[in-house]
């Protein structure tokens, strides 16, 4: 019972701050309560991982990840809607050789992407598969445009190497 009382106290103390966190990051008002609830649910489920005295930063870390997942889901839904309407992707300048490699070696391309570090995976998916611009990708990931460009450049080098190596094995 003591653990539940501590959680309730933490909830009452921080719920307003968590709501403000989501609101300050442009989350529509109708979605804030769901994200707050999801954050606190995850916090409760992972309570055994919390270091004494670090509950607040732990909760805000969860809230940041919850926000990222919300944006990804919303973006996927919007992208599917755009594709259903026949709209062009936002990034018409995607490099043709990577697009061609992805088209020719779909499964191989997916495996190669999965081997990239997480940020590079997201950058490649958003730029080349979802068709976002570098600025839009930076906004979605919460990083600078320069960081997107650096991750993209590194990812493209790695993808080309993996794809060329593996396609020569076929």
Buried (B, 14 or more C-beta within 10 A) or exposed (E): EEEEEEBEEBBEEBBEEBBEBBEEBEBEEEEBEEBBEBBBEBBEEEBEEBEEEEBBEBBBBBBBEBBBEBBBEBBEEEBEEBEEEEEEBBBEEBEEEBEEBBEEBEEBBEEBBEEBEEBBBBBBBBBBBBBBBBEBBBBBBEBEBEBBBBBBEBBBEBBBEBBEEBEEEE
